Amino acid sequence: MLKKSSLVLWGAALFIAWNGLLLLFLWSRPASPGEGDRLTAEVIRLAQDAETELERQKELLRQIHRYSGLWGGRRRGVQITPKPPPPPPSPAPPRLTDPASTVLPVLVMACDRSTVRRCLDKLLRYRPSAQRFPIIVSQDCGHAETARVIASYGDAVAHIRQPDLSDIPVPAEHRKFQGYYKIARHYRWALGQVFRTFRYRAAIVVEDDLEVAPDFFEYFQAAFPLLLADRSLWCVSAWNDNGKEQMVDVGQAELLYRTDFFPGLGWLLLAELWDELEPKWPRAFWDDWMRQPEQRRDRSCVRPEVSRTMTFGRKGVSHGQFFDQYLKFIKLNDRFVPFTQLDLSYLKKEEYERSFLPKVYAAPEVRVEELQGNRRRELGAVRLQYSGRDSFKAFAKALGLMDDLKSGVPRAGYRGIVSFVYRGRRVYLAPPSDWTAPPHPKTRLRSPRAPALWKKLRRLQKKNPKLLPAASFRGLVRGFSVIQKGFGVHGAAMAALQEGCEAHLLALLEEWGLCALHAKRSAVQTADVRLVRCLQVKRG
């Protein structure tokens, strides 16, 4: 038995010597210019395999020694009680996540867009490491052509398929929103796969119609430790809702902000957040649901000055909503920013509010007419103050911002402040400095100076949905030259024309009233009408 153990020892020594010679040969071999990285990775892999094999041989040698002792004792007639196996080690305390080594998978949500190739090509092109950033494509809809495109990437991406493709029972009034229900179901299943089946610590979610910037992965890699450290953050987004090229400072592509608005469109979340959201995940309209106070819970996201994603998908369940007016003009960053080498601690809540809020409210206040006329350029950064939801919408429309609010929170806003560039200078569209929290969705902030005509029209609209007399409107339409030449107008078309005219008239009167309100007047004047007409011309 001693000879056998000696043979095992010699075998282990020969194995170590062989692996040492192999490593020496590989290290001394001159590498071609294009093979350096591949050769280094291969050497590291071989070294790891050698270490694993050595541990296995050591364990085998220990077993041989143990059983040889037992066998020798039995042959001599000595009863030897074998030692009980060592108790299993107690479970190690949970380790803190090491941000530098955590795998951040990219979950691509796909359906029936064969143009997912454009998204995947850019992800694979800019991905610095396949091990650190695996790509998982989750496909809904069962679209064969899209499935073939995804399969063409082979092992470069993991392709998972949503198993339930059935229609979802929805209320009668939501039949046209069936697509939104399926999207919410797909998100729930795909995120469940990432965090429950694959057990990842965090994930970056993108959609199949997004194109990413060269520093997309660098941005999320740098922001991940911040998301772990600051519990007042719940996501990191690559998107700026007001990121049109003329409204951002491309020279400050490294600039990041906190925002109370959930942007989506390329975003990073932690497994803990999915633990919180999964039990109450909505049946439809998941992104608007994320923006509700019950989910947000006074937490913020990080968003960039210049977007790290852009959308090229006009086709979708939203039928191109906002695409032609806003989304297709979003500027995609084209300059690599080494975020991992930058100090991002200024984005932590306490430090951010100490620096950002005083800077905003120290900026001189201007009127919208001065911005439009490009006057007072010597002031540099300026502040335009709004008093409530309606005045915010009026200013946003006038300046080309997205004017919708979700649960009282403006897009890209933090504490109600929206930062953007207008005609080459920084503008902060901000509420009064004593602003404390976004208003409740059902609350409308009104000014006591609201014009009486505006209020009267609103009351009339509530009492009677038709502001224009139907008979007079029909007579006006019939007086058009086209109608007089023999063309008829169906009753439903006449009603639609009247409704559109009333909506346009109300919008005009509302904008006139807001201009008067901003000028601290209670009556509309000719100057307000001229200003609205000028703004409409500039908006195209």
Salt bridges, closest charged atoms under 4 A:
GLU35 OE2 - ARG38 NH2 3.30
GLU42 OE2 - ARG45 NH2 2.40
ASP49 OD2 - ARG45 NH1 3.01
GLU53 OE2 - ARG56 NH2 2.53
GLU59 OE1 - ARG62 NH2 2.78
ASP112 OD2 - LYS315 NZ 3.85
ASP164 OD2 - ARG185 NH1 3.35
ASP167 OD1 - LYS182 NZ 2.95
ASP208 OD1 - ARG113 NH1 2.70
ASP209 OD2 - ARG113 NH2 3.58
GLU211 OE1 - ARG118 NH2 2.74
GLU211 OE2 - LYS122 NZ 2.60
ASP215 OD2 - ARG308 NH2 2.90
ASP230 OD2 - ARG258 NH1 3.04
ASP241 OD1 - ARG411 NH1 3.10
GLU254 OE1 - ARG335 NH2 3.61
ASP260 OD1 - ARG296 NH1 3.59
GLU272 OE1 - ARG201 NH1 2.58
ASP275 OD1 - ARG196 NH2 2.70
GLU276 OE2 - ARG297 NH1 3.01
GLU276 OE2 - ARG299 NH2 2.78
GLU278 OE1 - ARG196 NH2 2.88
ASP288 OD1 - ARG291 NH1 2.98
ASP288 OD1 - LYS406 NZ 3.72
GLU305 OE2 - ARG426 NH2 3.09
ASP324 OD2 - ARG314 NH2 2.49
ASP324 OD1 - LYS328 NZ 3.76
ASP334 OD2 - LYS331 NZ 3.57
GLU369 OE1 - ARG367 NE 3.60
GLU370 OE1 - ARG376 NH1 3.60
ASP390 OD1 - ARG444 NH1 3.22
ASP390 OD2 - ARG446 NH1 2.91
ASP403 OD2 - LYS393 NZ 3.96
ASP404 OD1 - ARG411 NE 2.77
GLU510 OE1 - ARG458 NH2 2.71
GLU511 OE2 - ARG539 NH2 3.47
ASP528 OD1 - ARG521 NH2 2.83
